[in-house]
Amino acid sequence: MLINRKDIQLIDSMGSDRTVVNAARVSFGVSLEEDQTLMEKDEKLISYLAKHDHWTPFAHCMLTFYIRAPIAIRTQFFKHKVGFTENEISRRYTTKPPEIYLPAFKEKPEGSIKQGSGKMLEGDRAKMVENLYDASVALARDTYNSLVLAGVCPEQARFVLPQATFTEWYWTGSLAAYARFYKLRTADHAQGEIRAYAKYIGNIIKPLFPVSWDALVNSTSSSE
């Protein structure tokens, strides 16, 4: 799945690597000034915090994203509750024309169902599957539009739309929460679409919190 600015936008962020260091050292009554750069001892402290699951200093840094994704993928985002708040568009109130996601179809997995999918479908088989899919979602979209034109309330007309329908929301969370999301959703067994979103989000966060992000997503926790 190709992700671009239409799908993910950074709305706001708060804090820096300095915030993490100061939050961790506040108990000693010391802190880095705004114009001070991180020293080697500060980077080692951040690494120690991440390795030993001292997550609270990372929770003082916050990010808000606008995200647009198919409903089925949004459901996977919303499974991450701790450290996050979401506000989503509601089709109870809007009849905004629905956009439908067209996946690149894959085979059923061999072995464990936890793998989710196998290799890409190709040739006539892929074309046949795409035609079936296109016909189904086109019918759903046309039926939705017809229900709205017939005066059916949006909150009931929406029931006919498929899980491939794009939705959109604001997602605010701490740096610690985004790191947990990233590590889980970029794993090999995660669905390809959510992996694409997680990697795109990670690429936005990394330059904002370079030391902390590297420590959080690349170090091995002492509890693992």
C-alpha positions in Angstrom: 0.0 0.0 0.0 1.4 3.4 -1.0 1.1 6.0 1.8 1.4 9.7 1.1 0.5 13.1 2.6 -3.2 12.6 1.7 -3.2 9.6 4.2 -1.0 10.9 7.0 -0.2 14.4 8.2 1.6 15.5 11.3 -0.6 18.1 12.9 1.4 19.0 16.0 4.1 17.8 18.3 5.3 18.7 21.8 8.7 18.1 23.4 12.1 16.8 22.3 14.9 14.5 23.4 15.7 17.2 26.0 12.2 16.8 27.4 12.8 13.1 28.1 16.1 13.8 29.8 14.6 16.6 32.0 11.6 14.5 32.9 13.9 11.6 34.0 16.2 13.9 36.1 13.6 16.2 37.7 13.7 14.1 40.9 17.3 15.3 41.3 16.3 18.9 40.7 18.5 19.3 37.6 17.6 20.0 34.0 19.1 20.9 30.6 18.5 24.5 29.5 16.7 25.2 26.2 19.9 26.1 24.4 21.9 23.1 25.7 22.5 20.2 23.4 22.4 16.6 24.5 25.7 15.2 25.8 26.9 11.6 25.6 25.7 11.0 29.2 22.2 12.2 28.2 22.0 9.9 25.2 23.1 7.0 27.5 20.4 7.9 30.0 17.8 7.8 27.2 19.1 4.4 26.1 18.9 3.1 29.7 15.4 4.3 30.2 14.2 2.6 27.0 16.1 -0.7 27.7 14.7 -0.9 31.3 11.1 0.0 30.4 11.1 3.4 32.2 8.5 4.7 29.8 7.1 7.6 31.8 9.8 10.2 30.7 8.9 9.4 27.0 5.2 10.0 27.8 5.8 13.7 28.3 6.4 14.1 24.5 3.2 14.1 22.4 2.2 14.0 18.8 -1.0 14.5 16.9 -1.5 13.0 13.4 -4.3 13.2 10.9 -4.8 9.7 9.5 -6.9 8.4 6.6 -7.3 4.6 6.2 -9.8 1.9 5.3 -12.1 1.0 8.2 -10.6 -2.5 8.6 -7.1 -0.9 9.1 -8.5 1.8 11.3 -9.7 -1.0 13.6 -6.2 -2.2 14.0 -5.0 1.4 14.9 -7.7 1.7 17.5 -6.7 -1.5 19.3 -3.9 0.7 20.7 -5.6 2.4 23.6 -3.0 3.2 26.2 -1.5 6.6 25.6 -3.8 7.5 22.7 -6.9 9.6 22.0 -8.8 9.5 18.7 -11.6 11.6 17.1 -13.0 10.2 13.9 -15.2 11.4 11.1 -18.8 10.3 11.7 -21.0 9.1 8.9 -24.0 9.7 11.1 -23.6 13.3 10.2 -22.0 13.4 6.8 -22.8 12.0 3.3 -19.3 12.8 2.0 -18.8 10.6 -1.1 -17.2 7.3 0.1 -13.7 6.4 -1.2 -13.0 2.7 -1.4 -9.6 1.0 -1.0 -8.4 -1.4 -3.7 -5.8 -3.8 -2.3 -3.2 -5.7 -4.1 -4.6 -9.2 -3.6 -2.6 -12.0 -2.0 -3.1 -15.7 -1.5 -4.2 -17.3 1.7 -1.2 -18.1 3.9 0.5 -21.4 4.1 0.7 -22.7 7.7 -0.2 -20.4 10.5 -3.1 -18.1 10.0 -1.2 -15.5 12.0 0.9 -14.8 8.9 -2.2 -13.2 7.4 -1.4 -13.6 3.7 0.9 -15.3 1.2 2.3 -14.3 -2.1 0.7 -11.9 -4.6 -1.9 -13.2 -6.9 -0.9 -12.9 -10.6 -2.3 -13.1 -14.1 -5.9 -14.1 -14.9 -6.5 -15.2 -11.3 -5.6 -11.7 -10.1 -7.8 -10.0 -12.7 -10.7 -12.2 -11.9 -10.5 -11.3 -8.2 -10.2 -7.6 -8.9 -13.3 -7.8 -11.1 -15.3 -9.5 -8.4 -14.1 -6.9 -5.8 -14.8 -3.9 -8.1 -18.3 -5.1 -8.8 -19.1 -5.6 -5.1 -17.8 -2.3 -3.9 -19.4 -0.4 -6.8 -22.7 -1.9 -5.9 -22.2 -0.9 -2.2 -21.3 2.6 -3.1 -24.1 3.0 -5.6 -26.6 1.6 -3.1 -25.4 4.0 -0.4 -25.8 7.0 -2.7 -29.3 5.8 -3.7 -30.3 5.4 -0.1 -29.1 8.9 0.7 -31.0 10.3 -2.3 -34.1 8.5 -1.2 -34.0 10.3 2.1 -32.6 7.6 4.3 -30.7 9.0 7.3 -26.9 8.9 6.9 -26.5 6.9 10.2 -28.4 4.0 8.6 -27.4 4.4 5.0 -23.7 3.9 6.0 -24.5 0.3 7.0 -24.2 -0.8 3.4 -20.6 0.5 3.0 -17.8 -2.1 3.0 -14.9 -2.2 5.5 -12.7 -1.0 2.6 -14.3 2.4 2.9 -11.8 5.1 3.9 -12.3 6.9 7.2 -10.3 9.6 8.8 -9.4 10.7 12.3 -7.1 12.8 14.6 -4.8 10.5 16.6 -2.9 12.0 19.6 -0.5 10.0 21.6 2.7 10.0 23.6 6.1 9.2 22.2 6.1 6.0 24.3 2.7 5.0 22.9 3.7 5.6 19.3 6.9 3.5 19.8 4.8 0.6 21.1 2.5 0.9 18.1 5.4 1.1 15.7 7.2 -2.0 17.1 4.0 -4.1 17.0 2.7 -3.0 13.7 6.0 -3.2 11.7 6.5 -6.8 12.8 6.6 -9.4 10.0 3.3 -10.9 11.1 1.4 -7.6 11.0 -0.9 -6.9 8.0 0.9 -5.3 5.1 -1.3 -2.2 5.0 -0.8 -1.4 8.7 2.9 -2.0 8.3 3.0 0.7 5.6 1.2 3.2 7.8 3.4 2.4 10.8 6.6 2.9 8.8 5.4 6.2 7.4 4.6 7.5 10.8 7.9 6.3 12.2 9.7 8.2 9.4 8.0 11.4 10.5 8.7 10.9 14.2 12.4 9.9 13.9 13.8 13.3 13.1 11.7 15.0 15.8 13.1 12.7 18.6 16.1 11.1 17.0 17.8 9.8 20.1 14.7 8.7 21.9 13.0 7.1 18.9 16.1 5.1 18.1 16.3 3.9 21.7 12.7 3.0 21.9 12.3 1.1 18.7 15.7 -0.5 18.4 16.9 -1.4 21.9 15.9 -4.8 23.4 13.9 -4.3 26.6 15.3 -5.9 29.7 11.9 -7.6 30.3 11.8 -9.3 26.8 
